[in-house]
Amino acid sequence: QVQLVEFGGGSVQTGGSLRLSCVASGIISGINVMGWYRQAPGKERELVARISSGGRIVYANSVKGRFTISRDNARNTANLQMNSLKPEDTAVYYCNAQRMGYDYWGQGTQVTVSS
């Protein structure tokens, strides 16, 4: 089992910045991909960014150039630096880890961007 705990989130105005962190614990060896997803009210959960253990990164088009994902394998953490935030970034953000074909999820953290 993998447990994921998210930190960060909160409320900012348009153009502001936030940093999310996710710490993995439990059986962490073999975690391949770590990433961030988000779900806005009435919408499906969508990928924001993910990073493989080898450093390959994928971003959603909507966040390219504004968000940066990073990973510290030694500390079992994945971070998401979010800059130039927009109201449409408002959502619950979930940390995800993929290990041995299974998906693990954090409890989610709210990000609210006001205009």
N, C-alpha and C positions, 0 to 999 in steps of 0.2 A: 504494500500500500504506500501511496505517496500522499502526503498532506501538503497543502499549499495555503499560505497565509499572505494576504495582500496588505500593503501599507500605502498610505498616501490618499489621494483623492480629496474631494472637497468642492468648494464653490469659488469661482473666479469670474472676472468680467472678460468680455471679448478681448482677445489679444494677449491674455495672461498665460501663465505657464503653471504646470503641475508636474510632479514626478511620482510615478507609481513604482512600488517595489513588491516583489513576490519572493518569498523564501520557501524553498522546498525542504521537507524533512521526511523521515521514514526510510523506505527502501529507495534511495535516490540513485544508486548505480544503475546505469543503463537508460537514464532519461535521455531521450534523443532531442526532441523539440520542446522548447518552452515558448510560450507566446501569450498574447493578450487578445481577448475578444471583448466585444461590447454589445449591449442590448438596450435599445431605447424603447420607451413605452409603445406598445402596439406593433413593434417590429421584431424581426427575427434576430437572433444572435449572429454577429458577423465578425470576421477576422479583422483585427487592427494591424497586428504585426506578429511575426514569429521568427525565431532564430534557432538554428540547429546546433548541435554540440560542436559541429565543425565551423560554425560561424556564418552559415548561409542564412541570409535575411530576406524575408518577404514582407512588403508593406501593402496595405490597402491603398488604392489610388487616392482615396479621399484624404489620406494623412501624409502622403509622400512629401518630403521637404519640410514638414512641421514636426513630426514625431520621430524619435530615435529610440530603437530598442537596443539593449545591451545585455550581456550575460556574463556572470562571474561563476565559472564552473567550480572553482575552489570553495566558494561561499554558497553555492547552490542557490543563487539568486538571479532573477531576471528583472530588469528595470525598463521603464518606459518614460522617457522624457517627452513631455507634450508642450510644445510652444505654439504661439499664435492660435490659441484656442478659439473656436467658433461655437455659437449656440448649438449648431447641429452635432457637435461632439458630446453633447449632454447624453449620458447613458450610465448604466451600471457596467463597470469594467471587470472582467473576469480573467484571472490568471489560468493558464492551461499548461499541462505537461503531458507529454506523450512518452509512454514507456512500455515496451514489449507489446505493442498493439493496443494498449489501453489508454484512454483519456482520463485525466484527473483535473478537477476544477477547484478553484478557490471559492470562497463564499461571496465574492463580489464586493466592489467598492464604488460608491456613487461619485460621479463627476458631473457637476452642474456648471454650465457656462451661461452667464446672463449677458444680455445685450445692453 
